[in-house]
Amino acid sequence: MRVNAYAAPAAGQPLAPTTIERRDVGPDDVLIEIQYAGICHSDIHTVNGDWGPQPFPVVPGHEIVGTVVEVGSAVTRHRVGARVGVGCMVNSCGECVNCTNGDEQYCLEGMVGTYAGTDRDGTTTQGGYSTHVVVDADYVLSVPDGLDPAAAAPLLCAGITTYSPLRRWGAGPGKKVAIVGLGGLGHMGVKIAHALGAEVTVLSQSLKKQEDGLRLGADHYFATNDSGTFEQLAGSFDLVINTVSAHLDVDAYLGLLAVDGTLVNVGAPPEPLSVNVFSLINSRRSFAGSMIGGIAQTQEMLDFCAEHHIGSEVEVITADRINEAYERVLASDVRYRFVIDVSSIG
């Protein structure tokens, strides 16, 4: 079937309306009519070529919420009419040790991204800035009724990207957690860390979002453009989650960790970051990375967010404003996630 979509025709060029072909629904597939698609900074990095050559034209979008309109003959997990979501991956080998352990995002053969990836049948995947998508049922999530569908869309990337390391490194009562950056990822990190019971601090360049940070669940808020912040908070945190996709003085942030503390990078800057090994050795600190979560953990995150009434703070836009939204994301002029009303596509 051919469906309407918005695609980037080449690196750095504006997205424009187009049509794309979706595969027929196979025995294990689900056809989803998309309602909302979040705009992630990764979409912008991809279409701008920041992460290398891409298979243009590219239809971005990996924060997808919609309704099942058809299921394959072998599908039992989802039914027609159900509200579902699709995140950052739509396939993996399913057989390697990481896949069988529920870490499909670390598939040893390479997980298949929701867009600009090569699917198992050799076709190029296209994402959620489109009216419909066909996805293997094993990579489709159930979106609980308690979640607003527009606010739920960014959970499929921003939510799981922060939930996974918070769970992995034990955020909870008695733990001091710092979130670096209060953007699309950071505001979800604050909400989730607070709901997990941790003492939450936001570390942002300035105090201009302080009121928001405290409203979203932070206990403390500090400006990183104040050099005194790093002296005042030295050795304070069990866990620091860095959500920014820009150059960072890693050693300065490692200095904020207590003994056995961990700095986890979930932001993905295009240039390498450097670290002085003595920043790790002196207090048995760790510098780690984390990428989304497996399918089971993503479902766990959605259920957790529904239980705690957590959604993303969103600004819903029509599709003809996608390029404007990209410019505003780059200017940090969004609080905190743009979500496309897909009914406005064609």
C-alpha positions in Angstrom: 0.0 0.0 0.0 1.1 3.6 -0.6 0.7 6.0 2.2 1.2 9.7 2.7 4.3 10.9 4.6 6.9 13.6 5.2 10.4 12.9 4.1 13.8 14.5 4.0 14.9 14.2 0.3 18.6 14.8 1.1 20.9 15.8 4.0 20.1 19.2 5.3 17.1 19.7 3.1 13.6 20.6 4.4 11.1 17.8 4.9 8.4 17.7 2.3 5.1 15.8 1.6 5.6 12.5 -0.3 4.1 9.0 -0.6 5.9 5.8 0.4 5.2 2.1 0.0 4.4 -0.1 3.0 4.8 -3.8 2.8 1.9 -6.2 2.8 0.8 -7.4 6.2 2.6 -10.8 6.7 1.6 -13.5 9.2 3.6 -11.9 12.0 2.9 -8.2 11.2 0.6 -5.5 12.5 -0.7 -2.6 10.4 -1.0 0.6 12.5 -2.8 3.7 11.6 -0.6 6.4 13.2 -2.2 9.1 15.3 0.8 10.9 16.8 4.5 10.9 16.1 7.0 12.7 18.3 9.9 14.7 17.0 13.2 13.5 18.6 16.6 15.3 18.3 17.8 12.0 16.7 15.5 12.7 13.8 17.3 16.0 13.2 20.7 14.5 13.6 19.8 11.8 11.0 18.3 14.0 8.3 21.1 16.6 8.7 23.7 13.9 8.2 25.3 14.4 11.6 25.6 10.7 12.1 27.0 9.8 8.6 25.4 9.1 5.3 21.8 8.0 5.2 19.6 6.2 2.7 17.6 9.2 1.5 14.8 10.0 1.2 14.3 9.4 4.9 10.9 9.5 6.7 11.9 10.1 10.4 9.9 9.3 13.5 10.4 6.6 16.2 7.9 7.9 18.8 4.7 6.4 17.3 1.3 6.0 18.8 -1.6 4.7 16.8 -4.4 2.1 16.4 -4.2 -1.4 15.0 -6.2 -1.7 11.8 -5.0 -5.2 10.6 -3.1 -8.1 12.1 -1.4 -11.1 10.5 -2.7 -14.6 10.8 -0.2 -15.6 13.4 -0.5 -12.5 15.6 -2.0 -13.1 19.1 -0.5 -10.2 21.1 -2.4 -7.4 19.5 -6.0 -7.0 18.2 -7.7 -4.7 15.7 -8.7 -1.5 17.5 -6.1 -1.6 20.2 -3.9 1.5 20.9 -0.3 0.6 20.4 3.1 2.2 20.1 6.4 1.7 18.2 9.7 3.0 19.4 13.2 3.1 18.0 13.5 -0.4 16.7 11.3 -2.6 14.5 13.3 -5.8 14.3 16.4 -7.7 15.5 17.9 -11.2 14.9 15.9 -12.5 17.9 18.5 -15.3 18.4 21.7 -13.8 19.8 22.4 -13.7 23.5 21.4 -10.1 23.8 18.1 -10.6 22.1 17.2 -13.7 24.1 18.1 -11.7 27.3 15.6 -9.0 26.4 18.2 -6.5 25.2 17.2 -6.4 21.6 18.6 -2.9 21.2 22.0 -4.4 21.6 21.4 -7.2 19.0 24.8 -8.6 18.0 23.7 -8.5 14.3 22.4 -4.9 14.8 18.9 -4.0 15.7 16.8 -2.6 12.9 16.0 1.1 13.4 12.4 2.3 12.8 13.7 4.5 10.0 16.9 4.7 7.9 17.6 1.0 8.8 17.8 -2.1 6.7 15.0 -4.5 7.6 15.4 -8.3 7.5 13.9 -8.4 4.0 16.5 -6.0 2.7 14.1 -3.0 2.5 14.9 0.4 4.0 12.7 1.3 7.0 10.7 4.5 7.0 9.4 6.0 10.2 6.4 7.6 11.9 5.9 10.8 10.0 3.4 8.9 7.9 -0.2 7.8 8.1 0.5 4.0 8.4 3.3 1.6 9.3 3.6 -2.2 9.2 5.7 -3.6 12.0 6.6 -7.1 13.3 4.1 -7.7 16.2 7.0 -8.6 18.6 8.2 -4.9 18.4 4.8 -3.3 18.9 4.0 -2.1 22.4 0.6 -1.8 24.1 -0.2 1.8 25.2 -2.3 1.7 28.4 -5.6 3.5 28.4 -4.5 5.8 31.2 -2.0 7.6 29.0 -2.9 10.5 26.8 -1.9 9.3 23.3 -0.1 12.5 22.3 1.8 12.7 25.6 2.6 8.9 25.3 4.3 9.2 22.0 7.6 10.6 23.3 7.7 7.9 26.0 8.7 5.4 23.2 12.1 7.1 23.0 12.6 9.9 25.6 10.8 7.8 28.2 12.6 4.6 27.8 16.0 6.3 27.2 15.9 7.7 30.7 13.9 4.9 32.4 16.3 2.2 31.4 19.5 3.7 33.0 17.5 4.9 36.1 16.4 1.3 36.6 19.7 -0.2 35.7 21.7 1.9 38.2 19.2 1.7 41.0 17.5 5.1 41.2 15.1 5.0 44.1 14.6 6.0 47.7 17.9 7.0 49.4 19.6 7.7 46.1 20.7 11.1 44.8 20.2 11.5 41.1 21.2 14.4 38.9 19.7 15.0 35.4 21.9 17.1 33.1 19.7 19.1 30.8 16.0 19.8 31.0 14.9 19.1 27.4 13.0 16.4 25.8 15.0 13.6 27.5 15.8 15.5 30.7 12.3 16.4 31.6 11.3 12.7 31.3 14.3 11.8 33.5 13.2 14.2 36.2 9.6 12.8 36.2 10.6 9.2 36.2 13.4 9.6 38.8 11.0 11.4 41.1 8.4 8.7 40.6 11.0 6.1 41.5 11.6 7.9 44.8 15.0 9.3 44.2 16.2 12.8 45.4 16.4 14.6 42.1 18.6 17.5 41.0 18.6 19.2 37.7 21.8 20.5 36.3 21.1 23.0 33.5 23.1 25.7 31.8 21.1 28.5 33.5 18.2 28.9 35.9 15.6 29.9 33.3 13.7 26.6 33.5 14.0 26.3 37.3 10.3 26.7 37.9 9.5 24.0 35.4 12.1 21.7 36.8 10.7 21.9 40.3 7.2 21.5 39.1 8.1 18.4 37.2 9.5 16.7 40.3 13.1 18.0 40.9 14.1 18.7 44.5 17.0 21.0 43.5 18.1 23.0 40.5 21.5 24.3 39.8 23.1 26.3 36.9 26.2 24.7 35.3 27.3 28.1 34.0 28.1 29.0 37.6 31.5 27.5 38.4 30.5 27.4 42.1 28.0 24.7 41.3 30.7 22.1 40.7 32.5 23.0 43.9 29.3 23.0 45.9 28.1 19.6 44.6 31.4 17.8 44.4 31.0 14.1 45.4 27.3 14.4 45.9 25.5 12.0 43.5 25.1 8.3 43.2 24.0 8.7 39.6 24.2 11.4 37.0 22.3 11.0 33.7 23.6 13.3 30.9 20.9 13.9 28.4 22.5 16.6 26.3 23.8 16.0 22.7 26.6 18.6 22.9 30.2 18.7 24.1 30.5 18.3 27.8 33.4 18.5 30.3 33.2 14.9 31.4 35.8 15.3 34.1 33.8 18.1 35.7 30.7 16.0 35.9 32.5 12.9 37.1 33.7 15.1 40.0 30.1 15.4 41.1 29.9 11.7 41.8 30.2 10.0 45.2 32.4 6.9 45.6 31.0 4.2 43.3 28.9 6.7 41.5 28.1 6.5 37.8 27.8 9.1 35.0 25.6 7.7 32.2 25.5 9.3 28.8 22.3 9.0 26.9 22.8 12.2 24.8 24.7 11.5 21.6 27.0 14.4 20.6 28.4 14.1 17.1 32.0 14.6 18.3 34.0 12.4 20.7 34.2 13.2 24.4 37.4 12.9 26.4 38.0 11.7 29.9 40.9 11.8 32.3 41.2 8.3 33.8 42.0 9.8 37.2 38.5 11.2 37.4 37.4 7.5 37.5 40.2 6.0 39.6 40.1 8.4 42.5 36.6 7.5 43.7 36.0 4.2 41.9 33.6 6.0 39.6 32.1 4.7 36.3 31.4 6.4 33.0 28.8 4.5 31.1 26.4 4.7 28.2 22.8 3.5 27.6 20.6 3.2 24.6 16.8 2.9 24.9 15.7 -0.4 26.3 14.5 -3.8 25.3 10.9 -4.5 24.3 9.9 -6.0 27.6 11.5 -3.1 29.5 9.8 -0.6 27.2 6.4 -2.1 28.0 7.3 -2.0 31.7 8.1 1.7 31.3 4.7 2.4 29.7 2.9 0.6 32.4 4.9 2.4 35.1 4.1 5.8 33.5 0.4 4.9 33.3 0.4 3.9 37.0 2.2 7.1 38.0 0.3 9.4 35.5 3.5 10.3 33.7 3.4 11.7 30.2 5.6 13.9 28.2 5.1 17.7 28.2 4.1 18.2 24.5 3.3 20.8 21.9 1.1 19.2 19.3 1.7 20.5 15.7 0.4 19.9 12.2 2.7 18.3 9.7 3.3 21.5 7.8 5.1 22.9 10.8 7.7 20.1 11.0 10.6 22.2 9.5 9.7 25.1 11.9 9.7 22.6 14.8 13.2 21.4 13.8 14.5 24.9 13.9 12.9 25.5 17.3 14.4 22.3 18.7 17.8 23.4 17.6 17.2 26.7 19.3 16.0 25.0 22.5 12.6 26.6 22.0 10.3 23.8 23.0 8.9 22.7 26.3 9.4 19.9 26.0 8.6 17.7 23.0 6.9 18.4 19.6 4.4 15.8 18.6 2.9 15.7 15.1 -0.8 15.2 14.7 -0.6 12.7 11.9 -4.1 13.2 10.8 -2.8 16.4 9.2 -0.6 14.5 6.8 -2.4 14.3 3.5 
